[in-house]
């Protein structure tokens, strides 16, 4: 089953990159290996990205770092803190979960030609998240879309009641449905700066919001 059913009161869509998966330490490692930052730079994606972009040819260098961590080195990334527990909570409460990600097949600056979607599926298998008995997830519940607009179309088609994303830009798209509750994964930024989100916080706060605050 890959879409909301009448018996489900909640159907949650979850973003993949930098939401379900944490790349913070891996991005820091790869950037340091490439001589783009020093070891004292704080290991968060935003701070590393902002530092690299200030360098000569910084945007291209940042794209190269992303190509590595999303592709051939994704196996070194880890689940975001609290993410697997959240998925377990959803399964226990009978909540449908779909992973919906804006992810192209290949990165322009990846010289290895790694298929990013295949790499992401391998990561999910590596961390045993496609375990229907533990999380209720199978490969049929994973959707990779070529554009953000296609991602939003998928969210609508699946009938999601809630969507969790680390990017406020997703929620600011005009086509994002008003009926879907916006949950911003924001462990490093407790309060949203834009977008009318219902909650901004960590995975533990997402779980409390959905299952324990009612």
C-alpha positions as CSV (number, residue, x, y, z in Angstrom):
1,X,0.0,0.0,0.0
2,X,1.4,3.3,-1.0
3,X,-1.3,5.9,-0.3
4,X,-3.6,6.9,2.5
5,X,-6.5,4.6,3.3
6,X,-9.8,5.6,4.8
7,X,-8.9,4.0,8.2
8,X,-5.7,6.0,8.6
9,X,-6.2,9.2,10.5
10,X,-2.6,10.3,9.9
11,X,-0.5,9.7,6.8
12,X,3.0,11.2,7.1
13,X,5.3,12.1,4.3
14,X,9.0,12.3,5.1
15,X,11.8,14.0,3.2
16,X,15.1,12.0,2.8
17,X,18.2,14.2,2.5
18,X,19.1,16.1,5.7
19,X,15.8,15.1,7.3
20,X,15.8,11.3,7.6
21,X,19.5,11.2,6.9
22,X,22.1,13.3,8.7
23,X,25.1,14.3,6.6
24,X,26.5,16.9,9.0
25,X,29.6,14.9,10.1
26,X,30.2,13.4,6.7
27,X,30.0,16.8,4.9
28,X,32.4,18.2,7.5
29,X,34.8,15.2,6.9
30,X,34.7,15.4,3.1
31,X,35.1,19.2,3.1
32,X,38.1,18.9,5.4
33,X,39.6,16.2,3.3
34,X,39.3,18.5,0.3
35,X,41.0,21.3,2.2
36,X,37.9,23.5,2.1
37,X,37.5,24.0,5.8
38,X,39.6,23.6,8.9
39,X,38.8,21.2,11.8
40,X,37.4,24.0,13.9
41,X,34.5,24.7,11.6
42,X,31.3,23.5,13.4
43,X,30.0,20.2,11.8
44,X,26.6,21.3,10.5
45,X,25.7,21.4,6.9
46,X,24.7,25.0,6.8
47,X,27.9,26.4,8.4
48,X,30.1,24.2,6.2
49,X,28.1,25.2,3.1
50,X,28.2,28.9,3.9
51,X,32.0,28.7,4.6
52,X,32.7,26.9,1.3
53,X,30.5,29.3,-0.7
54,X,32.7,32.2,0.4
55,X,35.7,30.6,-1.3
56,X,36.8,31.3,-4.8
57,X,34.7,29.0,-7.1
58,X,32.9,28.1,-3.8
59,X,29.5,27.2,-5.3
60,X,31.2,24.6,-7.6
61,X,33.2,23.2,-4.7
62,X,30.1,22.9,-2.6
63,X,28.3,21.0,-5.4
64,X,31.3,18.6,-5.5
65,X,31.0,18.0,-1.8
66,X,27.3,17.3,-2.1
67,X,27.8,15.0,-5.1
68,X,30.2,12.8,-3.0
69,X,28.1,12.6,0.2
70,X,24.8,12.0,-1.6
71,X,26.4,9.4,-4.0
72,X,29.5,7.2,-3.5
73,X,30.0,8.1,0.1
74,X,26.4,8.0,1.4
75,X,27.2,4.8,3.2
76,X,29.1,6.9,5.8
77,X,26.0,8.9,6.6
78,X,23.8,8.1,9.6
79,X,20.1,8.3,10.4
80,X,19.2,11.7,12.0
81,X,19.0,11.5,15.8
82,X,15.5,10.2,16.7
83,X,14.4,9.4,13.2
84,X,14.3,5.6,13.5
85,X,12.4,5.9,16.8
86,X,9.9,8.2,15.1
87,X,9.3,5.6,12.4
88,X,8.8,2.9,15.0
89,X,6.3,5.2,16.8
90,X,4.4,5.7,13.5
91,X,4.3,1.9,12.9
92,X,3.0,1.2,16.5
93,X,0.3,3.8,16.1
94,X,-0.8,2.6,12.7
95,X,0.4,5.7,10.9
96,X,1.2,5.4,7.2
97,X,4.7,6.7,6.2
98,X,6.0,7.5,2.8
99,X,9.4,8.8,2.0
100,X,9.2,11.5,-0.7
101,X,12.4,13.2,-1.9
102,X,13.4,15.7,-4.6
103,X,16.4,13.6,-5.9
104,X,17.8,13.5,-9.4
105,X,19.4,10.3,-10.7
106,X,22.8,11.7,-11.2
107,X,24.9,14.7,-9.8
108,X,26.6,17.0,-12.3
109,X,29.9,17.0,-10.4
110,X,30.1,13.3,-9.5
111,X,32.9,11.8,-11.5
112,X,31.9,8.3,-10.4
113,X,28.6,8.4,-12.1
114,X,26.8,7.0,-9.0
115,X,23.0,6.7,-9.4
116,X,21.8,8.9,-6.4
117,X,18.5,7.1,-6.2
118,X,20.0,3.7,-6.1
119,X,22.6,4.9,-3.5
120,X,19.7,6.2,-1.3
121,X,17.9,2.9,-1.5
122,X,21.1,1.0,-0.6
123,X,21.4,3.3,2.4
124,X,17.9,2.5,3.5
125,X,18.6,-1.2,3.2
126,X,22.0,-0.8,5.0
127,X,20.2,0.7,8.0
128,X,17.4,-1.9,7.7
129,X,14.7,0.8,7.4
130,X,13.0,-1.1,4.6
131,X,11.8,-3.6,7.3
132,X,8.1,-3.9,7.1
133,X,8.0,-5.7,10.5
134,X,9.8,-2.9,12.4
135,X,8.9,0.2,10.5
136,X,6.1,-0.8,8.1
137,X,8.2,0.5,5.1
138,X,9.0,-1.3,1.9
139,X,10.6,-0.1,-1.4
140,X,7.1,0.7,-2.6
141,X,6.8,3.5,-0.1
142,X,9.8,5.4,-1.4
143,X,9.4,8.1,-4.0
144,X,12.3,10.1,-5.7
145,X,11.1,13.0,-7.8
146,X,13.1,15.0,-10.4
147,X,11.8,18.4,-9.3
148,X,10.3,20.0,-6.2
149,X,7.0,20.6,-8.0
150,X,6.9,16.8,-8.8
151,X,7.6,16.1,-5.1
152,X,4.6,18.2,-4.1
153,X,2.4,16.5,-6.7
154,X,3.4,13.2,-5.1
155,X,2.6,14.5,-1.6
156,X,-0.9,15.4,-2.9
157,X,-1.4,12.1,-4.7
158,X,-0.4,10.1,-1.6
159,X,-2.9,12.0,0.5
160,X,-0.4,13.0,3.2
161,X,-1.9,14.7,6.2
162,X,1.5,15.8,7.4
163,X,4.9,16.4,5.7
164,X,8.3,16.6,7.4
165,X,11.0,18.5,5.6
166,X,14.2,20.4,6.5
167,X,13.6,23.0,3.8
168,X,11.2,25.8,4.4
169,X,11.3,26.4,0.6
170,X,9.2,23.2,0.2
171,X,6.4,24.7,2.3
172,X,6.6,28.1,0.6
173,X,5.9,26.6,-2.9
174,X,2.5,28.0,-4.1
175,X,1.4,24.5,-5.1
176,X,2.0,23.0,-1.6
177,X,-1.5,22.0,-0.4
178,X,-3.0,24.0,2.5
179,X,-4.5,20.8,3.9
180,X,-1.2,19.2,4.6
181,X,0.3,20.1,8.0
182,X,3.9,21.4,7.8
183,X,6.4,20.0,10.2
184,X,9.9,21.6,9.8
185,X,12.8,19.4,10.8
186,X,15.0,22.0,12.4
187,X,17.3,20.7,15.1
188,X,19.8,23.6,14.7
189,X,17.1,26.3,14.3
190,X,14.3,25.9,16.9
191,X,12.1,28.6,15.3
192,X,11.2,28.9,11.6
193,X,12.0,32.2,9.9
194,X,9.3,31.9,7.3
195,X,6.5,29.6,6.3
196,X,3.4,28.9,8.4
197,X,4.6,25.6,9.9
198,X,2.8,23.8,12.6
199,X,6.0,22.7,14.4
200,X,9.7,23.3,14.0
201,X,12.0,21.0,15.9
202,X,13.7,17.6,16.3
203,X,12.4,14.1,15.6
204,X,11.6,13.6,19.2
205,X,9.5,16.7,19.2
206,X,7.8,15.5,16.0
207,X,6.8,12.3,17.8
208,X,5.6,14.1,20.9
209,X,3.6,16.4,18.7
210,X,1.8,13.6,16.8
211,X,1.4,11.0,19.5
212,X,1.8,12.4,23.0
213,X,0.5,15.9,23.0
214,X,-3.0,15.1,21.9
